[in-house]
Amino acid sequence: MRRNLYIGVLGAMRSDPTIKAFYQRLRSAGKPAKVTLAACMRKLLTMLNAIIKNETDWKKIFQEFENSRKENTDAIAELALENYFVMRDHVADPKFLLRKEVEFA
């Protein structure tokens, strides 16, 4: 469980303003990094328990999260598909192979 909280708090420190501010406040107060991470893990666990206790609408939360990430996800998918077509069309091309040979020489 500690490993999962650790990974979760690393993400939360980057994306959640509450955890991020809490982490920065403790670090600026001179607390060691590991102590600060443990405190953030406890705060995250407390927040998750409060969400569960208050019976938050998880479907709504996940839908809002998915909608907020959709634009980025679509852009990544589009780039991956474009890269696939470029590689598919050029990998067997003799000019492409020669260029790669020169690049790695």
N, CA, C and O atoms as a MOPAC input file, in Angstrom:
PM7 MOZYME 1SCF
protein

 N      0.82600 1    -1.18500 1     0.00000 1
 C      0.00000 1     0.00000 1     0.00000 1
 C      0.87800 1     1.26000 1     0.00000 1
 O      0.53900 1     2.25600 1    -0.63700 1
 N      2.00200 1     1.20800 1     0.71500 1
 C      2.88000 1     2.36300 1     0.77900 1
 C      3.40500 1     2.73700 1    -0.60200 1
 O      3.51100 1     3.91900 1    -0.93000 1
 N      3.73300 1     1.73300 1    -1.40900 1
 C      4.23100 1     1.98500 1    -2.76100 1
 C      3.17500 1     2.70100 1    -3.60300 1
 O      3.48800 1     3.63800 1    -4.33800 1
 N      1.93700 1     2.25800 1    -3.49000 1
 C      0.85800 1     2.89200 1    -4.24900 1
 C      0.62900 1     4.33200 1    -3.80100 1
 O      0.40200 1     5.21300 1    -4.63100 1
 N      0.68600 1     4.57300 1    -2.50200 1
 C      0.54400 1     5.93900 1    -2.01000 1
 C      1.70800 1     6.80400 1    -2.47500 1
 O      1.51900 1     7.97100 1    -2.82000 1
 N      2.91300 1     6.23300 1    -2.48400 1
 C      4.09000 1     6.97200 1    -2.92300 1
 C      3.93900 1     7.40400 1    -4.38000 1
 O      4.16600 1     8.56700 1    -4.71500 1
 N      3.55600 1     6.46100 1    -5.24600 1
 C      3.36600 1     6.77900 1    -6.66400 1
 C      2.23500 1     7.79600 1    -6.82000 1
 O      2.34100 1     8.73000 1    -7.61500 1
 N      1.17000 1     7.61700 1    -6.07200 1
 C      0.04000 1     8.54300 1    -6.14100 1
 C      0.41200 1     9.95200 1    -5.70300 1
 O     -0.02500 1    10.93000 1    -6.30900 1
 N      1.21300 1    10.05400 1    -4.66000 1
 C      1.57600 1    11.38000 1    -4.16500 1
 C      2.56000 1    12.06200 1    -5.11900 1
 O      2.56000 1    13.28900 1    -5.22300 1
 N      3.39000 1    11.29400 1    -5.80900 1
 C      4.27900 1    11.90900 1    -6.79400 1
 C      3.47300 1    12.58400 1    -7.89900 1
 O      3.80000 1    13.69300 1    -8.32300 1
 N      2.43800 1    11.92500 1    -8.35600 1
 C      1.56100 1    12.52100 1    -9.35800 1
 C      0.76900 1    13.68500 1    -8.79400 1
 O      0.58400 1    14.70300 1    -9.46200 1
 N      0.30400 1    13.53500 1    -7.56700 1
 C     -0.49800 1    14.59100 1    -6.94400 1
 C      0.32500 1    15.85200 1    -6.70300 1
 O     -0.19900 1    16.96300 1    -6.78900 1
 N      1.60100 1    15.68700 1    -6.40200 1
 C      2.44500 1    16.86000 1    -6.16200 1
 C      2.60000 1    17.69800 1    -7.42700 1
 O      2.85100 1    18.90100 1    -7.34600 1
 N      2.45300 1    17.07600 1    -8.58900 1
 C      2.54700 1    17.81000 1    -9.84500 1
 C      1.21300 1    18.37800 1   -10.29600 1
 O      1.17000 1    19.42800 1   -10.93700 1
 N      0.12100 1    17.69300 1    -9.96600 1
 C     -1.15900 1    18.08700 1   -10.56500 1
 C     -2.20600 1    18.60500 1    -9.57700 1
 O     -3.12000 1    19.32800 1    -9.97500 1
 N     -2.08900 1    18.25200 1    -8.31700 1
 C     -3.09400 1    18.67700 1    -7.33900 1
 C     -2.58500 1    19.89000 1    -6.56300 1
 O     -1.57300 1    19.79600 1    -5.86900 1
 N     -3.27800 1    21.03600 1    -6.67400 1
 C     -2.78000 1    22.24400 1    -6.00800 1
 C     -2.70600 1    22.12200 1    -4.48600 1
 O     -1.83100 1    22.72900 1    -3.86900 1
 N     -3.59600 1    21.35800 1    -3.87300 1
 C     -3.59400 1    21.20800 1    -2.42100 1
 C     -2.34400 1    20.47700 1    -1.95400 1
 O     -1.64000 1    20.94100 1    -1.05700 1
 N     -2.07600 1    19.32900 1    -2.56900 1
 C     -0.90100 1    18.52600 1    -2.19700 1
 C      0.38200 1    19.28300 1    -2.54500 1
 O      1.34000 1    19.28400 1    -1.77200 1
 N      0.38900 1    19.92100 1    -3.70400 1
 C      1.57300 1    20.66800 1    -4.13900 1
 C      1.91200 1    21.78000 1    -3.14200 1
 O      3.06700 1    21.92500 1    -2.74000 1
 N      0.91600 1    22.55700 1    -2.74900 1
 C      1.13400 1    23.64900 1    -1.79300 1
 C      1.57500 1    23.10700 1    -0.43200 1
 O      2.45100 1    23.67900 1     0.21700 1
 N      0.96400 1    22.00500 1    -0.00700 1
 C      1.31400 1    21.38100 1     1.27000 1
 C      2.77600 1    20.92900 1     1.24800 1
 O      3.51800 1    21.17100 1     2.20100 1
 N      3.18600 1    20.27700 1     0.16900 1
 C      4.56400 1    19.81300 1     0.01500 1
 C      5.53600 1    20.99500 1     0.06100 1
 O      6.53100 1    20.95300 1     0.78400 1
 N      5.25300 1    22.03600 1    -0.70200 1
 C      6.14100 1    23.19100 1    -0.75500 1
 C      6.22200 1    23.90600 1     0.59400 1
 O      7.28700 1    24.38800 1     0.98000 1
 N      5.10000 1    23.97400 1     1.30900 1
 C      5.09600 1    24.62500 1     2.62500 1
 C      5.97300 1    23.86100 1     3.60900 1
 O      6.73300 1    24.46500 1     4.36600 1
 N      5.86800 1    22.52400 1     3.59900 1
 C      6.68200 1    21.72900 1     4.51400 1
 C      8.17200 1    21.79700 1     4.16200 1
 O      9.02600 1    21.89100 1     5.04400 1
 N      8.46300 1    21.74800 1     2.87600 1
 C      9.87300 1    21.81600 1     2.45000 1
 C     10.47300 1    23.17800 1     2.79300 1
 O     11.61900 1    23.25400 1     3.23600 1
 N      9.71200 1    24.24900 1     2.59400 1
 C     10.22700 1    25.58300 1     2.91000 1
 C     10.37900 1    25.77900 1     4.42700 1
 O     11.12800 1    26.64900 1     4.87300 1
 N      9.66700 1    24.96900 1     5.20900 1
 C      9.80600 1    25.01600 1     6.66200 1
 C     11.01400 1    24.21000 1     7.13500 1
 O     11.30100 1    24.15200 1     8.33100 1
 N     11.71900 1    23.58900 1     6.18700 1
 C     12.94300 1    22.86600 1     6.53300 1
 C     12.76400 1    21.38300 1     6.79700 1
 O     13.69400 1    20.72600 1     7.26500 1
 N     11.59300 1    20.84300 1     6.50800 1
 C     11.37000 1    19.41100 1     6.73100 1
 C     12.14800 1    18.60400 1     5.68800 1
 O     12.24700 1    19.02800 1     4.53600 1
 N     12.69700 1    17.45900 1     6.06800 1
 C     13.39200 1    16.59900 1     5.10400 1
 C     12.42600 1    16.07900 1     4.03600 1
 O     11.22300 1    15.97100 1     4.27500 1
 N     12.96400 1    15.76000 1     2.86200 1
 C     12.13200 1    15.33700 1     1.73000 1
 C     11.30300 1    14.10000 1     2.06200 1
 O     10.11800 1    14.04500 1     1.73400 1
 N     11.91300 1    13.10600 1     2.70800 1
 C     11.17100 1    11.86600 1     3.01400 1
 C     10.05000 1    12.11200 1     4.01600 1
 O      8.97000 1    11.53200 1     3.90000 1
 N     10.30200 1    12.95800 1     4.98400 1
 C      9.26600 1    13.29900 1     5.96500 1
 C      8.11500 1    14.02100 1     5.26600 1
 O      6.94300 1    13.76500 1     5.53900 1
 N      8.47500 1    14.92400 1     4.36400 1
 C      7.46400 1    15.67800 1     3.62300 1
 C      6.63800 1    14.75900 1     2.73500 1
 O      5.41800 1    14.90100 1     2.65800 1
 N      7.30000 1    13.80900 1     2.05800 1
 C      6.56400 1    12.84600 1     1.22700 1
 C      5.60500 1    12.00800 1     2.06500 1
 O      4.47000 1    11.76100 1     1.65900 1
 N      6.06900 1    11.57000 1     3.23900 1
 C      5.19900 1    10.77300 1     4.11900 1
 C      3.98800 1    11.59400 1     4.56700 1
 O      2.87300 1    11.07600 1     4.63300 1
 N      4.20800 1    12.86800 1     4.87100 1
 C      3.09600 1    13.73600 1     5.27500 1
 C      2.11400 1    13.92400 1     4.12100 1
 O      0.90100 1    13.94000 1     4.32700 1
 N      2.64200 1    14.06600 1     2.91500 1
 C      1.77000 1    14.21500 1     1.74100 1
 C      0.99200 1    12.92600 1     1.47300 1
 O     -0.17000 1    12.96900 1     1.07000 1
 N      1.64300 1    11.77500 1     1.70100 1
 C      0.94600 1    10.50200 1     1.52000 1
 C     -0.22100 1    10.40100 1     2.50000 1
 O     -1.30800 1     9.94900 1     2.14000 1
 N      0.01400 1    10.82200 1     3.73700 1
 C     -1.05800 1    10.79100 1     4.73200 1
 C     -2.18500 1    11.74600 1     4.34600 1
 O     -3.36100 1    11.40700 1     4.47700 1
 N     -1.82700 1    12.93800 1     3.87100 1
 C     -2.84700 1    13.91400 1     3.45900 1
 C     -3.66200 1    13.36600 1     2.28700 1
 O     -4.88500 1    13.51000 1     2.25800 1
 N     -2.98900 1    12.73700 1     1.32200 1
 C     -3.68400 1    12.15200 1     0.18100 1
 C     -4.63000 1    11.04500 1     0.63800 1
 O     -5.76300 1    10.95600 1     0.16500 1
 N     -4.16800 1    10.21400 1     1.54800 1
 C     -5.02200 1     9.14400 1     2.07100 1
 C     -6.23500 1     9.71600 1     2.79300 1
 O     -7.34000 1     9.19100 1     2.65900 1
 N     -6.04300 1    10.77100 1     3.54500 1
 C     -7.15000 1    11.43300 1     4.24200 1
 C     -8.16100 1    12.00000 1     3.24200 1
 O     -9.37300 1    11.89500 1     3.43100 1
 N     -7.63000 1    12.60300 1     2.17400 1
 C     -8.51700 1    13.16200 1     1.14400 1
 C     -9.31600 1    12.04200 1     0.46800 1
 O    -10.51400 1    12.19300 1     0.23000 1
 N     -8.65900 1    10.92500 1     0.16100 1
 C     -9.35500 1     9.80700 1    -0.47800 1
 C    -10.41900 1     9.21300 1     0.43600 1
 O    -11.51000 1     8.86700 1    -0.01600 1
 N    -10.10200 1     9.09700 1     1.71400 1
 C    -11.09100 1     8.60200 1     2.67700 1
 C    -12.30100 1     9.52800 1     2.75900 1
 O    -13.43600 1     9.06400 1     2.86600 1
 N    -12.05900 1    10.82700 1     2.71000 1
 C    -13.17000 1    11.78700 1     2.75000 1
 C    -14.04800 1    11.66000 1     1.51000 1
 O    -15.27100 1    11.76800 1     1.59200 1
 N    -13.41600 1    11.43000 1     0.36200 1
 C    -14.18200 1    11.25800 1    -0.87700 1
 C    -15.07500 1    10.02300 1    -0.77700 1
 O    -16.25100 1    10.06600 1    -1.13500 1
 N    -14.50600 1     8.93100 1    -0.28800 1
 C    -15.27100 1     7.68200 1    -0.16100 1
 C    -16.38900 1     7.84800 1     0.87500 1
 O    -17.51800 1     7.41000 1     0.65100 1
 N    -16.07200 1     8.47400 1     1.99400 1
 C    -17.05400 1     8.65800 1     3.06900 1
 C    -18.23900 1     9.49500 1     2.60400 1
 O    -19.37600 1     9.23000 1     2.99400 1
 N    -17.98500 1    10.49200 1     1.78400 1
 C    -19.05000 1    11.37800 1     1.32400 1
 C    -19.76900 1    10.85700 1     0.08800 1
 O    -20.60500 1    11.54800 1    -0.49500 1
 N    -19.43600 1     9.62800 1    -0.30700 1
 C    -20.10100 1     8.97200 1    -1.43800 1
 C    -20.14400 1     9.86500 1    -2.67600 1
 O    -21.20200 1    10.14200 1    -3.24000 1
 N    -18.98000 1    10.29200 1    -3.06400 1
 C    -18.85900 1    11.14400 1    -4.24500 1
 C    -19.25000 1    10.35600 1    -5.49400 1
 O    -19.03700 1     9.14600 1    -5.57200 1
 N    -19.81100 1    11.04500 1    -6.44600 1
 C    -20.23600 1    10.43800 1    -7.70800 1
 C    -19.00400 1    10.15700 1    -8.57500 1
 O    -18.52500 1    11.03700 1    -9.29000 1
 N    -18.49800 1     8.92200 1    -8.50400 1
 C    -17.26800 1     8.55500 1    -9.20800 1
 C    -17.42600 1     8.61900 1   -10.71700 1
 O    -16.49400 1     9.00800 1   -11.42200 1
 N    -18.59700 1     8.24000 1   -11.22100 1
 C    -18.79900 1     8.30000 1   -12.66800 1
 C    -18.63900 1     9.72400 1   -13.17500 1
 O    -18.03000 1     9.95400 1   -14.22000 1
 N    -19.18700 1    10.67700 1   -12.43500 1
 C    -19.08000 1    12.07900 1   -12.82800 1
 C    -17.62600 1    12.55200 1   -12.76300 1
 O    -17.15000 1    13.24100 1   -13.66500 1
 N    -16.93100 1    12.18000 1   -11.70000 1
 C    -15.52700 1    12.57600 1   -11.55400 1
 C    -14.69400 1    12.02800 1   -12.70000 1
 O    -13.92000 1    12.76900 1   -13.30700 1
 N    -14.83600 1    10.73700 1   -13.01100 1
 C    -14.04700 1    10.13600 1   -14.07700 1
 C    -14.42200 1    10.70000 1   -15.44500 1
 O    -13.56300 1    10.85500 1   -16.31300 1
 N    -15.69900 1    11.00500 1   -15.63600 1
 C    -16.12700 1    11.59700 1   -16.90500 1
 C    -15.51500 1    12.98800 1   -17.08400 1
 O    -15.05100 1    13.32500 1   -18.17300 1
 N    -15.51200 1    13.78600 1   -16.03300 1
 C    -14.90400 1    15.11600 1   -16.10400 1
 C    -13.40300 1    15.01800 1   -16.36400 1
 O    -12.84700 1    15.79500 1   -17.14000 1
 N    -12.75400 1    14.05900 1   -15.71000 1
 C    -11.31700 1    13.86000 1   -15.92400 1
 C    -11.05000 1    13.44700 1   -17.36900 1
 O    -10.14400 1    13.97300 1   -18.01700 1
 N    -11.84200 1    12.50400 1   -17.86500 1
 C    -11.67800 1    12.04100 1   -19.23700 1
 C    -11.89200 1    13.18200 1   -20.22700 1
 O    -11.13800 1    13.32000 1   -21.19100 1
 N    -12.90600 1    13.99100 1   -19.99500 1
 C    -13.17500 1    15.13000 1   -20.88300 1
 C    -12.03300 1    16.13800 1   -20.85500 1
 O    -11.69500 1    16.71400 1   -21.88800 1
 N    -11.43700 1    16.35700 1   -19.68800 1
 C    -10.34500 1    17.32800 1   -19.58700 1
 C     -9.08400 1    16.82000 1   -20.28200 1
 O     -8.25500 1    17.62100 1   -20.71400 1
 N     -8.92900 1    15.51400 1   -20.39400 1
 C     -7.73500 1    14.93300 1   -21.01100 1
 C     -7.93200 1    14.57000 1   -22.47700 1
 O     -6.97100 1    14.22500 1   -23.16500 1
 N     -9.17200 1    14.64400 1   -22.96300 1
 C     -9.49300 1    14.17300 1   -24.31100 1
 C     -8.67500 1    14.87700 1   -25.38400 1
 O     -8.16500 1    14.22300 1   -26.29400 1
 N     -8.54200 1    16.19300 1   -25.29600 1
 C     -7.81800 1    16.94900 1   -26.32500 1
 C     -6.36500 1    16.48100 1   -26.41500 1
 O     -5.84400 1    16.28300 1   -27.51300 1
 N     -5.71500 1    16.30700 1   -25.27400 1
 C     -4.32700 1    15.84000 1   -25.27500 1
 C     -4.21600 1    14.41500 1   -25.79800 1
 O     -3.30500 1    14.08900 1   -26.55900 1
 N     -5.15100 1    13.57600 1   -25.38200 1
 C     -5.12600 1    12.18400 1   -25.81800 1
 C     -5.31100 1    12.08600 1   -27.32500 1
 O     -4.62800 1    11.30500 1   -27.98800 1
 N     -6.22800 1    12.87100 1   -27.86400 1
 C     -6.45100 1    12.85900 1   -29.31400 1
 C     -5.21300 1    13.33600 1   -30.06100 1
 O     -4.87300 1    12.78300 1   -31.10700 1
 N     -4.53600 1    14.35300 1   -29.54100 1
 C     -3.32600 1    14.87300 1   -30.19500 1
 C     -2.22300 1    13.82500 1   -30.20000 1
 O     -1.53000 1    13.66400 1   -31.20400 1
 N     -2.05400 1    13.11400 1   -29.10000 1
 C     -1.03400 1    12.05800 1   -29.02200 1
 C     -1.36500 1    10.93000 1   -29.98700 1
 O     -0.48000 1    10.41900 1   -30.67300 1
 N     -2.62300 1    10.54100 1   -30.04600 1
 C     -3.03800 1     9.47700 1   -30.96400 1
 C     -2.80200 1     9.88300 1   -32.41600 1
 O     -2.36600 1     9.07200 1   -33.23300 1
 N     -3.09400 1    11.13700 1   -32.72800 1
 C     -2.89300 1    11.63200 1   -34.08900 1
 C     -1.40200 1    11.61900 1   -34.46100 1
 O     -1.04100 1    11.22300 1   -35.56900 1
 N     -0.54800 1    12.05100 1   -33.53800 1
 C      0.89900 1    12.02600 1   -33.78900 1
 C      1.41500 1    10.60100 1   -33.96900 1
 O      2.24800 1    10.34100 1   -34.83700 1
 N      0.91800 1     9.68200 1   -33.14800 1
 C      1.34500 1     8.28900 1   -33.25800 1
 C      0.94100 1     7.69600 1   -34.60300 1
 O      1.72100 1     6.97300 1   -35.22200 1
 N     -0.26000 1     7.99500 1   -35.05300 1
 C     -0.73000 1     7.49400 1   -36.34300 1
 C      0.08000 1     8.09300 1   -37.48800 1
 O      0.45100 1     7.38400 1   -38.42300 1
 N      0.35200 1     9.38200 1   -37.41900 1
 C      1.16800 1    10.04000 1   -38.44000 1
 C      2.57100 1     9.43300 1   -38.48500 1
 O      3.11600 1     9.19800 1   -39.56300 1
 N      3.14900 1     9.18000 1   -37.31500 1
 C      4.46100 1     8.55500 1   -37.24900 1
 C      4.44200 1     7.15700 1   -37.86200 1
 O      5.37500 1     6.76200 1   -38.56100 1
 N      3.37800 1     6.42200 1   -37.59300 1
 C      3.24100 1     5.08700 1   -38.16200 1
 C      3.25000 1     5.15500 1   -39.69500 1
 O      3.95200 1     4.38100 1   -40.34600 1
 N      2.47900 1     6.07000 1   -40.26300 1
 C      2.41700 1     6.17800 1   -41.72500 1
 C      3.76300 1     6.58100 1   -42.31500 1
 O      4.16600 1     6.05100 1   -43.35100 1
 N      4.45400 1     7.50000 1   -41.67600 1
 C      5.77000 1     7.91100 1   -42.17300 1
 C      6.72600 1     6.72800 1   -42.14000 1
 O      7.42900 1     6.46700 1   -43.11600 1
 N      6.75400 1     6.02500 1   -41.04000 1
 C      7.65800 1     4.87100 1   -40.93000 1
 C      7.27000 1     3.77600 1   -41.91500 1
 O      8.13600 1     3.17800 1   -42.55300 1
 N      5.99000 1     3.51500 1   -42.03900 1
 C      5.53200 1     2.47100 1   -42.95900 1
 C      5.92300 1     2.79900 1   -44.39600 1
 O      6.34800 1     1.91900 1   -45.14500 1
 N      5.78000 1     4.05200 1   -44.77200 1
 C      6.01900 1     4.44400 1   -46.16100 1
 C      7.49400 1     4.63900 1   -46.48600 1
 O      7.87700 1     4.53400 1   -47.65100 1
 N      8.32600 1     4.91800 1   -45.50000 1
 C      9.70800 1     5.26700 1   -45.78700 1
 C     10.75000 1     4.25100 1   -45.35200 1
 O     11.89000 1     4.32700 1   -45.80900 1
 N     10.41200 1     3.32200 1   -44.50600 1
 C     11.39600 1     2.38600 1   -43.98300 1
 C     12.04600 1     1.54600 1   -45.08100 1
 O     13.24100 1     1.25900 1   -45.00000 1
 N     11.31400 1     1.15600 1   -46.07400 1
 C     11.87300 1     0.32300 1   -47.14300 1
 C     12.43700 1     1.16200 1   -48.30700 1
 O     13.01200 1     0.60400 1   -49.24200 1
 N     12.28200 1     2.46800 1   -48.25800 1
 C     12.77200 1     3.34800 1   -49.31700 1
 C     14.30400 1     3.38400 1   -49.30000 1
 O     14.89200 1     3.65100 1   -48.25300 1
 N     14.95800 1     3.12300 1   -50.42900 1
 C     16.42800 1     3.10600 1   -50.46700 1
 C     17.04600 1     4.44000 1   -50.02500 1
 O     18.09400 1     4.44400 1   -49.37900 1
 N     16.41400 1     5.56500 1   -50.36300 1
 C     16.94900 1     6.87100 1   -49.94900 1
 C     16.89800 1     7.01500 1   -48.43000 1
 O     17.82200 1     7.54400 1   -47.81300 1
 N     15.82000 1     6.54100 1   -47.84700 1
 C     15.67600 1     6.59800 1   -46.39700 1
 C     16.73400 1     5.73200 1   -45.72500 1
 O     17.35000 1     6.14100 1   -44.74000 1
 N     16.93900 1     4.53900 1   -46.26200 1
 C     17.92900 1     3.63000 1   -45.69600 1
 C     19.33400 1     4.21300 1   -45.80300 1
 O     20.12500 1     4.09800 1   -44.86700 1
 N     19.64600 1     4.83600 1   -46.93400 1
 C     20.95400 1     5.46500 1   -47.11600 1
 C     21.13700 1     6.61800 1   -46.13100 1
 O     22.20600 1     6.76700 1   -45.53800 1
 N     20.09800 1     7.43100 1   -45.95800 1
 C     20.16400 1     8.55100 1   -45.01900 1
 C     20.40300 1     8.04500 1   -43.59300 1
 O     21.18600 1     8.63400 1   -42.84800 1
 N     19.73400 1     6.96400 1   -43.21700 1
 C     19.93200 1     6.39900 1   -41.87500 1
 C     21.34500 1     5.82900 1   -41.73400 1
 O     21.96900 1     5.94500 1   -40.68000 1
 N     21.83400 1     5.21700 1   -42.80300 1
 C     23.19300 1     4.66400 1   -42.77300 1
 C     24.22200 1     5.78400 1   -42.57600 1
 O     25.18400 1     5.61700 1   -41.82600 1
 N     24.02200 1     6.91300 1   -43.24200 1
 C     24.93100 1     8.04800 1   -43.11500 1
 C     24.80200 1     8.66400 1   -41.70900 1
 O     25.80800 1     9.05900 1   -41.12000 1
 N     23.59900 1     8.74900 1   -41.17800 1
 C     23.38900 1     9.32400 1   -39.85700 1
 C     24.09900 1     8.53600 1   -38.76700 1
 O     24.63100 1     9.11500 1   -37.82000 1
 N     24.10400 1     7.22200 1   -38.90100 1
 C     24.68000 1     6.37000 1   -37.85200 1
 C     26.12400 1     5.98600 1   -38.11800 1
 O     26.70400 1     5.20500 1   -37.36400 1
 N     26.71800 1     6.52600 1   -39.18600 1
 C     28.11400 1     6.18600 1   -39.51700 1
 C     29.08900 1     6.97300 1   -38.67500 1
 O     30.30100 1     6.81100 1   -38.82100 1

